[in-house]
Amino acid sequence: MDLDEQQRDQLTAFTEAVATSPHNLVSKRARSELLSRHVPEAIALAGTLPPGPLRVLDVGTGGGFPGMVIAIVRPDLAVELLDSTRKKTRFLEETAEALDVDVQVHTGRAEALGTGDLAGSFDVVTVRAVAPLAQLVPWCAPFLAPGGRLHAIKGDRWPEELERAEAAIARAGLTVAATPADDGGSDEATGLRVVMLQRLA
């Protein structure tokens, strides 16, 4: 993905803010891998998202991965970030304002917010490996508009997770749109693996 100078500067400043924050935004290991793994992976995920304008929600965004990176590199998308921890959402609000990144931040548990005003509002929901797919689906599916897609970043055991999530996927009214076995579900350079589920219209 081609980035302009402003986007590169924003990514550098954001990564430095995460790395130097006194808050526990990411794990110690993740902090050491921000530039080598997490930023490139988030950029690769951004490249899998369809062209905007679309409304995108990053569930369990933590320190802003992948959501803040998507907001920086894909200005055609209206990106919103959701996390249950107030210190993390406050950091994201302050950092977004300082870096002039256009995002909206929500504080709360996905299970609760998915039954409120945000329900059925998003064309795309992104989520990183915060839980097994069988748990992620009921948390994330309520946010999807009809035809909307869930892009879940998963690890090597994604086939097992997908198999165990079959019942949850069916109950949520979703269908499998792509997996890491498909061209659009993986990125060899970063090791990105994405399971894409789509809400039936």
C-alpha positions in Angstrom: 0.0 0.0 0.0 1.4 3.4 -1.0 1.5 5.9 1.9 2.2 9.6 1.7 4.6 11.5 3.9 1.8 12.6 6.3 0.6 9.0 6.8 4.1 7.7 7.4 4.7 10.5 10.0 1.4 9.7 11.7 2.3 6.0 11.9 5.7 6.8 13.3 4.2 9.1 15.9 1.4 6.7 16.8 3.8 3.8 17.3 6.1 5.9 19.5 3.1 7.0 21.6 2.1 3.4 22.1 5.7 2.3 22.9 6.3 5.1 25.4 2.9 5.2 27.1 2.9 4.5 30.9 -0.3 2.5 30.4 -0.4 -1.2 29.7 -1.7 -0.7 26.2 -0.1 -3.8 24.6 2.0 -6.7 26.0 5.7 -6.4 26.5 6.3 -8.7 23.6 3.9 -6.7 21.4 5.7 -3.5 22.3 8.9 -5.0 20.9 7.2 -6.1 17.7 5.2 -3.0 16.9 7.3 -2.0 13.8 8.2 -5.5 12.8 4.8 -7.2 13.1 1.8 -5.2 14.3 2.0 -2.1 12.1 2.7 -4.1 8.9 0.0 -6.6 9.8 -2.6 -3.8 10.3 -1.6 -2.1 7.1 -2.0 -5.5 5.3 -5.5 -5.9 6.9 -6.4 -2.4 5.7 -5.6 -3.5 2.2 -8.2 -6.3 2.5 -11.0 -3.9 3.2 -13.2 -2.8 0.3 -13.1 0.8 -0.9 -15.1 3.4 1.0 -17.0 5.2 2.0 -17.7 2.5 4.6 -18.3 2.6 8.3 -15.7 0.4 10.1 -15.6 -0.7 13.8 -12.5 -2.2 15.4 -13.7 -4.3 18.4 -11.3 -4.8 21.3 -9.0 -2.3 19.8 -6.7 -2.1 22.8 -3.8 0.1 22.0 -5.3 0.9 18.5 -4.3 -2.2 16.5 -5.5 -2.6 13.9 -8.1 0.2 14.1 -5.9 3.3 14.5 -3.6 2.1 11.8 -6.5 1.5 9.4 -7.8 5.0 10.1 -4.4 6.5 9.2 -3.8 4.5 6.0 -7.4 4.4 4.8 -8.9 7.9 5.0 -11.7 6.8 2.7 -13.1 4.8 5.6 -15.0 6.1 8.6 -13.2 4.2 11.4 -14.5 3.8 15.0 -12.7 2.1 17.8 -14.2 0.1 20.7 -12.6 -1.1 23.9 -13.9 -1.8 27.4 -10.9 -0.2 29.2 -11.2 3.5 29.7 -7.5 4.2 30.0 -7.0 2.7 26.5 -9.9 4.7 24.9 -8.7 7.9 26.6 -5.2 7.3 25.2 -6.7 6.7 21.7 -8.9 9.8 21.9 -5.9 12.0 22.9 -3.5 10.5 20.4 -6.0 10.7 17.5 -6.5 14.4 18.3 -2.8 15.1 18.6 -2.1 13.4 15.3 -5.2 14.7 13.5 -6.5 11.2 12.8 -10.3 11.2 12.3 -11.7 8.4 14.5 -14.6 8.0 16.9 -13.9 6.1 20.1 -16.4 4.1 22.2 -15.8 2.8 25.7 -17.7 -0.3 26.8 -18.1 -4.1 26.4 -19.0 -5.3 23.0 -21.8 -7.5 24.4 -23.5 -4.4 25.8 -22.9 -1.9 23.0 -24.0 -4.4 20.4 -27.5 -4.1 21.7 -27.6 -0.3 21.6 -27.4 2.5 19.0 -24.4 0.9 17.3 -26.2 -2.3 16.5 -26.5 -3.1 12.7 -24.5 0.1 11.9 -21.3 -1.1 10.3 -20.2 -2.2 6.9 -17.1 -3.8 8.3 -16.1 -5.0 11.8 -12.4 -5.9 12.5 -11.2 -7.8 15.4 -7.8 -9.1 16.4 -7.0 -12.3 18.3 -8.8 -11.4 21.5 -10.7 -14.6 21.9 -11.6 -17.8 19.9 -13.8 -17.3 16.9 -16.8 -19.0 18.6 -16.7 -16.2 21.2 -15.9 -13.4 18.8 -18.9 -14.0 16.5 -21.7 -13.3 19.0 -19.8 -10.3 20.2 -19.1 -8.8 16.8 -22.0 -9.9 14.6 -24.6 -7.6 16.2 -22.7 -4.5 14.9 -22.9 -5.6 11.2 -25.3 -4.1 8.8 -27.0 -6.6 6.3 -24.2 -7.7 3.9 -21.5 -6.4 6.3 -18.3 -8.3 6.8 -16.4 -9.4 9.9 -12.6 -9.5 9.3 -11.0 -11.5 12.1 -7.3 -11.8 12.4 -6.4 -15.3 13.5 -3.4 -17.5 14.1 -2.2 -20.8 12.7 -5.1 -22.7 14.3 -7.8 -20.9 12.4 -9.2 -24.0 10.7 -9.9 -25.6 14.2 -11.5 -22.3 15.4 -13.6 -22.0 12.3 -14.9 -25.6 12.7 -15.7 -25.0 16.4 -17.5 -21.7 15.5 -19.9 -23.2 12.9 -22.9 -23.2 15.2 -22.2 -19.7 16.4 -21.8 -18.5 12.8 -25.1 -20.0 11.8 -26.9 -18.6 14.8 -25.6 -15.1 14.0 -26.9 -15.3 10.5 -23.4 -15.2 9.0 -21.6 -17.1 6.3 -18.0 -17.7 5.5 -16.8 -15.3 2.8 -13.1 -16.1 2.8 -10.4 -17.8 4.8 -6.6 -17.7 4.9 -6.6 -20.5 2.4 -8.0 -18.0 -0.1 -6.0 -15.4 -1.9 -7.8 -12.6 -0.1 -7.5 -14.0 3.4 -3.7 -13.9 3.9 -0.6 -11.9 3.3 2.6 -13.8 3.0 4.9 -10.8 3.7 3.4 -10.1 7.2 1.9 -13.5 8.0 -1.5 -12.0 8.2 -4.4 -14.6 8.4 -7.9 -13.3 8.1 -11.2 -15.2 8.4 -13.9 -13.2 6.7 -17.5 -13.7 7.6 -20.5 -12.0 6.0 -23.9 -11.2 7.4 -26.6 -12.4 5.2 -28.9 -9.6 3.9 
